[in-house]
Amino acid sequence: MDHDIMKSGITKTKTMLDRSYQLSGRLRESLHTTRKLLVLAVALCALVTGSLVHADIQSQINNLNSQNIQAQSSLSQLQQQASSYQNAIALLQNQISAIQTAIAASQAKQVQLTQQIAIDKQQIAQKKLSLADDIKTMYINGSMTTIEELATSKNLSDYIDAEQYRTDVQNDLTTTITTIANLETQVQAHKEQVAQLLQTQQQQQAQATTDQANEQQLLSLNQSQQSQYNQQIAANDSRISQLVAEQAAINGQYAGTVKVAASTGGGACNIGQGSGGYPWCNAPFTFNSSPIDPNGFPERQCTSFAYWYFTSIENRPLQVSGNAGQWWLTANQPVDQTPEVGAIGVEPENEPPHYSPYGHVMIVLALPGTTYQGSLPYTSQADGIQVPPGDVLVMSMNENEEGDFMIQTWPADTLYYIH
């Protein structure tokens, strides 16, 4: 089976440069917004150092990004916990404040009761003095016989008045004794109630203070853990920046001059954009079977063009196997997702936006947001080609599944690049 046979029946409209120097024809599908990580499961905080090959640098970057994703997830959980701790601390503070208010009220009540007790004691002392007089009077009168009382009375009316007075004194004595006893009992009971209430309030305050201290300790530990995760994320970001710089330096060592359209003659693969210098442009093309080129790839297929150009024009060594969409996994050269002029762009098998079962390979002509000034048979060197941000300008064979040479833009983040 051909190395880059595309899925039969899939219609792919292309963006092509016509003779009016405009990109037209192919409607690009929505950009692939997420990059596939080479390694998904990594140990948090594990940093690999030392001299590494280029592909390992991308693996490190992916690992560090994965670590940061995990760290950020843990950090978000800690922030939620911290919020619950802070809410608990605030609620406990409200409880403590309410209890302190209640304690202040109870203490004020104690002062009031103390004052009331002093007043009551003063009243009791006065009543005791009055009671002493009453008892003295009753004692004097009580020692007389009825005949003596009658004899000492001026008349019967005086005797009756004296008898009534004694009865009144006895009643008053009983009432006074009862009042004093009740007053003492009430004041003492009230005092005990307030003391008990105050003790309970103080216990509640102590418990709330302890709970608040525990929540504060948890919050401090939580914030310490957050700080550690933030430091780790910052360290990973710094390391990623270093790796990207290393990656760019290595890419620069491999970067070559793209010699597009070195041969612009006609041929079966030329549909108005030249042939890119491809030497087997006039080979017969069959979708499922084509002649094999000297490199071992079906002629006028994307693999044949990309391998020929990369090794013969760019003079870079390359060993690959499998379909076009597998080259990023089997290439013996550095592979990453950083576009580079002259690199082979690989659309993986069954990846968005095209979901081709065999993938596609192409040569990068220009980077996102740049102006391509290379030589093309149908555009002015002075005018150049403006590459949209987010796209790369590429050339390839058989992207239209008809064995033709084409130049077009491609979403940069959907490709892996062989350097």
C-alpha positions as CSV (number, residue, x, y, z in Angstrom):
1,M,0.0,0.0,0.0
2,D,1.3,3.5,-0.8
3,H,2.9,5.3,2.2
4,D,0.6,8.3,1.9
5,I,-2.6,7.2,0.3
6,M,-5.3,9.5,1.6
7,K,-8.7,8.4,2.7
8,S,-10.8,7.7,-0.4
9,G,-13.9,9.7,-0.9
10,I,-12.9,12.6,1.4
11,T,-13.2,15.9,-0.4
12,K,-10.6,18.5,0.6
13,T,-10.9,22.0,-0.7
14,K,-7.5,23.7,-0.9
15,T,-6.2,27.2,-0.5
16,M,-4.0,27.8,-3.5
17,L,-2.1,30.7,-4.9
18,D,-3.4,31.7,-8.3
19,R,-1.8,33.9,-10.9
20,S,-3.3,37.0,-9.2
21,Y,-1.1,36.3,-6.2
22,Q,-4.1,35.5,-4.0
23,L,-4.7,32.6,-1.7
24,S,-7.9,31.0,-2.9
25,G,-9.8,27.7,-3.5
26,R,-9.3,25.7,-0.4
27,L,-11.5,26.6,2.6
28,R,-9.5,25.9,5.7
29,E,-11.2,24.1,8.5
30,S,-11.2,25.4,12.0
31,L,-7.7,25.5,13.6
32,H,-6.7,22.7,15.9
33,T,-6.5,24.5,19.2
34,T,-4.8,21.9,21.4
35,R,-1.5,20.1,20.9
36,K,-1.2,16.4,21.5
37,L,1.2,15.7,24.4
38,L,4.0,13.2,23.7
39,V,4.0,12.0,27.3
40,L,0.8,12.3,29.3
41,A,1.7,10.7,32.7
42,V,4.7,12.2,34.6
43,A,5.8,12.5,38.2
44,L,5.1,16.0,39.6
45,C,8.3,18.1,40.1
46,A,10.6,15.6,38.2
47,L,13.1,17.6,36.1
48,V,15.3,15.9,33.6
49,T,18.7,17.7,33.1
50,G,21.8,17.1,31.1
51,S,22.6,16.9,27.4
52,L,19.6,15.7,25.4
53,V,18.7,15.1,21.8
54,H,16.3,17.4,20.2
55,A,13.3,15.1,20.4
56,D,13.9,14.7,24.2
57,I,13.7,18.5,24.6
58,Q,10.2,18.5,23.2
59,S,9.4,15.6,25.5
60,Q,10.7,17.6,28.5
61,I,8.6,20.6,27.5
62,N,5.5,18.4,27.2
63,N,6.3,16.8,30.6
64,L,6.7,20.2,32.3
65,N,3.5,21.5,30.8
66,S,1.8,18.3,32.1
67,Q,3.3,18.9,35.5
68,N,2.0,22.5,35.5
69,I,-1.5,21.4,34.5
70,Q,-1.5,18.9,37.5
71,A,0.0,21.5,39.8
72,Q,-2.5,24.1,38.7
73,S,-5.3,21.6,39.4
74,S,-4.0,20.9,42.9
75,L,-3.5,24.7,43.4
76,S,-7.2,25.3,42.5
77,Q,-8.3,22.7,45.0
78,L,-6.1,24.2,47.7
79,Q,-7.6,27.6,46.9
80,Q,-11.1,26.2,47.3
81,Q,-10.1,24.7,50.7
82,A,-8.5,28.0,51.7
83,S,-11.8,29.7,51.0
84,S,-13.7,27.2,53.2
85,Y,-11.1,27.7,56.0
86,Q,-11.4,31.5,55.8
87,N,-15.2,31.2,55.9
88,A,-15.0,29.0,59.0
89,I,-12.6,31.4,60.7
90,A,-15.0,34.3,59.9
91,L,-18.0,32.4,61.3
92,L,-16.1,31.5,64.4
93,Q,-15.1,35.1,64.9
94,N,-18.7,36.1,64.7
95,Q,-19.5,33.4,67.3
96,I,-16.7,34.7,69.5
97,S,-17.9,38.3,69.2
98,A,-21.5,37.2,70.0
99,I,-20.3,35.2,73.0
100,Q,-18.1,38.2,74.2
101,T,-21.2,40.4,74.0
102,A,-23.2,37.9,76.0
103,I,-20.4,37.6,78.6
104,A,-20.3,41.4,78.9
105,A,-24.1,41.4,79.5
106,S,-23.7,38.6,82.1
107,Q,-20.9,40.4,83.9
108,A,-23.0,43.6,83.9
109,K,-25.9,41.5,85.4
110,Q,-23.5,40.3,88.0
111,V,-22.6,43.9,88.9
112,Q,-26.3,44.7,89.0
113,L,-27.0,41.7,91.3
114,T,-24.1,42.6,93.5
115,Q,-25.5,46.1,93.9
116,Q,-29.0,44.7,94.4
117,I,-27.7,42.3,97.0
118,A,-26.1,45.2,98.9
119,I,-29.4,47.1,98.8
120,D,-31.3,44.0,99.9
121,K,-28.9,43.5,102.8
122,Q,-29.4,47.1,103.9
123,Q,-33.2,46.6,103.8
124,I,-32.8,43.3,105.7
125,A,-30.7,45.1,108.4
126,Q,-33.3,47.8,108.7
127,K,-36.1,45.2,109.0
128,K,-34.1,43.3,111.5
129,L,-33.9,46.5,113.6
130,S,-37.6,47.0,113.3
131,L,-38.2,43.4,114.1
132,A,-36.1,43.7,117.2
133,D,-38.3,46.6,118.4
134,D,-41.5,44.6,117.6
135,I,-40.2,41.6,119.5
136,K,-39.2,43.7,122.4
137,T,-42.7,45.2,122.5
138,M,-44.3,41.8,122.2
139,Y,-42.1,40.5,124.9
140,I,-43.1,43.2,127.3
141,N,-46.7,42.9,126.5
142,G,-46.7,39.2,126.4
143,S,-45.4,39.0,130.0
144,M,-48.6,40.6,131.4
145,T,-51.6,38.6,132.4
146,T,-55.0,39.5,131.0
147,I,-56.1,41.0,134.4
148,E,-52.9,43.1,134.5
149,E,-53.5,44.3,131.0
150,L,-57.1,45.2,131.9
151,A,-55.9,46.9,135.1
152,T,-53.3,48.9,133.2
153,S,-55.8,49.9,130.5
154,K,-57.7,53.1,130.9
155,N,-60.8,51.4,129.6
156,L,-61.9,48.4,127.7
157,S,-61.3,50.1,124.4
158,D,-57.6,50.6,125.3
159,Y,-57.4,46.9,126.1
160,I,-58.9,45.9,122.8
161,D,-56.5,48.3,121.0
162,A,-53.5,46.8,122.7
163,E,-54.7,43.3,121.9
164,Q,-55.1,44.3,118.2
165,Y,-51.6,45.9,118.2
166,R,-50.1,42.8,119.5
167,T,-51.8,40.7,116.8
168,D,-50.6,43.2,114.2
169,V,-47.1,43.0,115.5
170,Q,-47.2,39.2,115.4
171,N,-48.5,39.2,111.8
172,D,-45.9,41.8,110.8
173,L,-43.2,39.7,112.4
174,T,-44.3,36.6,110.4
175,T,-44.5,38.7,107.1
176,T,-41.1,40.2,107.7
177,I,-39.4,36.9,108.4
178,T,-41.0,35.4,105.3
179,T,-40.0,38.4,103.1
180,I,-36.4,38.3,104.3
181,A,-36.2,34.5,103.7
182,N,-37.7,34.8,100.2
183,L,-35.5,37.8,99.2
184,E,-32.4,36.0,100.3
185,T,-33.4,32.8,98.4
186,Q,-34.3,34.7,95.2
187,V,-31.1,36.8,95.2
188,Q,-28.9,33.7,95.8
189,A,-30.7,31.7,93.1
190,H,-30.3,34.5,90.6
191,K,-26.7,34.9,91.4
192,E,-26.1,31.2,90.9
193,Q,-27.9,31.3,87.6
194,V,-25.8,34.2,86.3
195,A,-22.6,32.5,87.5
196,Q,-23.5,29.3,85.7
197,L,-24.4,31.2,82.5
198,L,-21.1,33.1,82.7
199,Q,-19.2,29.8,83.1
200,T,-21.0,28.3,80.1
201,Q,-20.3,31.4,78.0
202,Q,-16.7,31.3,78.9
203,Q,-16.4,27.7,77.9
204,Q,-18.1,28.4,74.6
205,Q,-15.7,31.3,74.0
206,A,-12.7,29.0,74.8
207,Q,-13.9,26.3,72.4
208,A,-14.6,28.8,69.6
209,T,-11.1,30.3,70.1
210,T,-9.5,26.8,69.9
211,D,-11.5,26.0,66.8
212,Q,-10.5,29.3,65.2
213,A,-6.8,28.6,66.0
214,N,-7.2,25.1,64.4
215,E,-8.8,26.6,61.2
216,Q,-6.0,29.2,61.1
217,Q,-3.4,26.5,61.3
218,L,-5.0,24.6,58.4
219,L,-5.2,27.8,56.4
220,S,-1.5,28.5,57.1
221,L,-0.6,25.0,55.9
222,N,-2.8,25.4,52.9
223,Q,-1.1,28.7,52.0
224,S,2.3,27.1,52.4
225,Q,1.3,24.3,50.0
226,Q,0.0,26.9,47.5
227,S,3.3,28.7,47.7
228,Q,5.1,25.5,46.9
229,Y,3.0,24.8,43.9
230,N,3.4,28.4,42.7
231,Q,7.1,28.1,43.0
232,Q,7.1,24.8,41.1
233,I,5.0,26.2,38.3
234,A,7.4,29.2,38.1
235,A,10.4,26.9,38.1
236,N,8.8,24.8,35.3
237,D,8.0,27.8,33.3
238,S,11.6,29.0,33.6
239,R,12.9,25.6,32.6
240,I,10.4,25.5,29.6
241,S,11.8,28.9,28.5
242,Q,15.3,27.5,28.6
243,L,14.3,24.4,26.7
244,V,12.5,26.4,24.0
245,A,15.7,28.4,23.6
246,E,17.7,25.3,23.3
247,Q,15.2,23.9,20.8
248,A,15.3,27.1,18.7
249,A,19.1,26.9,18.7
250,I,19.1,23.3,17.5
251,N,16.4,24.1,14.9
252,G,18.7,26.9,13.7
253,Q,21.5,24.4,13.1
254,Y,19.3,22.4,10.8
255,A,17.6,25.3,9.0
256,G,18.4,25.5,5.3
257,T,17.5,27.7,2.4
258,V,14.3,26.6,0.8
259,K,14.8,26.4,-2.9
260,V,11.2,26.3,-4.2
261,A,10.5,26.0,-7.9
262,A,14.1,25.4,-8.8
263,S,12.6,23.7,-11.9
264,T,9.4,25.4,-13.1
265,G,8.8,23.5,-16.2
266,G,5.6,21.8,-17.2
267,G,4.7,18.3,-16.4
268,A,1.8,16.2,-15.4
269,C,2.0,17.4,-11.7
270,N,2.1,21.1,-12.7
271,I,-1.4,22.6,-12.3
272,G,-0.2,26.2,-12.5
273,Q,2.1,26.3,-9.6
274,G,5.2,24.7,-11.1
275,S,6.6,21.4,-9.9
276,G,8.9,22.5,-7.1
277,G,11.8,20.9,-9.1
278,Y,10.3,17.4,-8.5
279,P,12.1,15.1,-11.0
280,W,9.3,12.6,-11.5
281,C,6.5,15.0,-12.3
282,N,5.6,13.2,-15.5
283,A,5.4,9.8,-13.9
284,P,2.0,8.2,-14.4
285,F,-0.2,8.6,-11.3
286,T,-2.6,6.0,-10.0
287,F,-4.3,6.6,-6.6
288,N,-3.6,3.1,-5.3
289,S,-0.4,2.2,-7.2
290,S,2.3,4.4,-8.8
291,P,5.8,3.7,-9.9
292,I,8.4,3.6,-7.1
293,D,11.0,6.3,-7.0
294,P,14.7,5.6,-6.4
295,N,14.1,6.3,-2.7
296,G,11.5,3.6,-2.4
297,F,8.3,5.8,-2.3
298,P,5.5,5.9,-4.8
299,E,6.1,8.7,-7.3
300,R,3.9,11.8,-7.2
301,Q,2.9,11.0,-3.6
302,C,3.6,13.3,-0.7
303,T,6.1,11.0,0.8
304,S,8.1,10.8,-2.4
305,F,8.2,14.6,-2.8
306,A,9.0,15.3,0.9
307,Y,11.7,12.7,1.2
308,W,13.3,13.7,-2.1
309,Y,13.3,17.4,-1.2
310,F,14.5,17.1,2.4
311,T,17.4,14.8,1.5
312,S,18.3,16.0,-2.0
313,I,17.6,19.7,-1.9
314,E,18.0,20.4,1.8
315,N,20.8,17.8,2.0
316,R,19.6,16.5,5.4
317,P,19.8,12.9,6.4
318,L,16.4,11.1,7.1
319,Q,15.2,7.7,7.9
320,V,11.4,7.1,8.2
321,S,8.9,4.3,8.0
322,G,5.2,3.8,7.8
323,N,2.5,6.0,6.3
324,A,3.0,9.8,6.0
325,G,1.1,10.3,9.2
326,Q,3.5,8.1,11.1
327,W,6.7,9.9,10.1
328,W,6.7,12.1,13.2
329,L,6.9,8.9,15.3
330,T,9.5,7.0,13.2
331,A,11.9,9.7,12.0
332,N,15.5,9.5,13.1
333,Q,15.7,13.4,13.2
334,P,14.4,15.8,15.8
335,V,10.7,16.2,16.0
336,D,8.6,18.8,17.7
337,Q,5.7,21.2,17.2
338,T,7.9,24.2,16.5
339,P,7.6,25.2,12.8
340,E,10.8,25.8,10.9
341,V,11.5,26.8,7.3
342,G,12.6,23.8,5.4
343,A,11.3,21.3,7.9
344,I,8.9,18.5,7.0
345,G,5.4,19.2,8.4
346,V,3.6,16.0,9.3
347,E,-0.2,15.8,9.6
348,P,-0.7,12.8,11.9
349,E,-3.1,10.0,11.0
350,N,-6.7,10.6,12.0
351,E,-6.0,13.9,13.7
352,P,-8.1,17.0,13.4
353,P,-8.9,19.0,11.3
354,H,-8.7,16.4,8.4
355,Y,-8.8,13.0,10.2
356,S,-7.0,11.4,7.2
357,P,-6.3,7.7,7.8
358,Y,-2.8,8.0,6.2
359,G,-1.9,11.6,7.2
360,H,0.2,13.9,4.9
361,V,3.7,15.3,4.7
362,M,4.8,18.7,3.3
363,I,7.7,21.1,3.2
364,V,7.5,24.4,5.2
365,L,8.1,27.5,3.1
366,A,7.3,30.3,5.5
367,L,6.3,30.8,9.2
368,P,3.1,32.3,10.7
369,G,2.7,36.0,10.1
370,T,5.7,36.3,7.9
371,T,6.2,37.4,4.3
372,Y,7.5,34.7,1.9
373,Q,9.9,36.2,-0.6
374,G,11.0,32.9,-2.2
375,S,11.0,32.3,-5.9
376,L,7.7,31.1,-7.4
377,P,6.7,31.0,-11.0
378,Y,3.5,33.0,-10.5
379,T,4.2,35.6,-7.9
380,S,6.4,38.7,-7.7
381,Q,9.6,38.6,-5.6
382,A,8.8,42.2,-4.6
383,D,5.3,41.5,-3.5
384,G,5.9,38.4,-1.6
385,I,3.3,36.2,0.1
386,Q,1.7,37.3,3.4
387,V,1.3,34.2,5.6
388,P,-1.7,34.6,8.0
389,P,-1.0,34.4,11.8
390,G,-1.5,30.8,13.0
391,D,-0.7,29.3,9.5
392,V,2.5,28.1,7.8
393,L,3.0,28.2,4.0
394,V,3.8,24.8,2.7
395,M,4.4,22.9,-0.5
396,S,3.6,19.2,-1.1
397,M,2.6,16.7,-3.7
398,N,-0.7,14.9,-4.0
399,E,-2.6,16.9,-1.4
400,N,-5.5,17.0,-3.8
401,E,-5.2,13.2,-4.3
402,E,-4.5,13.7,-8.0
403,G,-0.7,13.6,-7.8
404,D,-0.2,17.4,-8.3
405,F,2.3,19.8,-6.8
406,M,0.6,22.5,-4.7
407,I,1.5,25.4,-2.4
408,Q,-1.0,26.4,0.3
409,T,-1.4,27.6,3.9
410,W,-1.9,25.1,6.7
411,P,-2.8,25.5,10.4
412,A,0.6,25.5,12.1
413,D,-0.5,23.8,15.3
414,T,-1.9,20.7,13.6
415,L,1.5,19.6,12.4
416,Y,4.6,18.0,13.9
417,Y,7.9,19.1,12.3
418,I,10.8,16.9,11.4
419,H,14.0,19.0,11.5
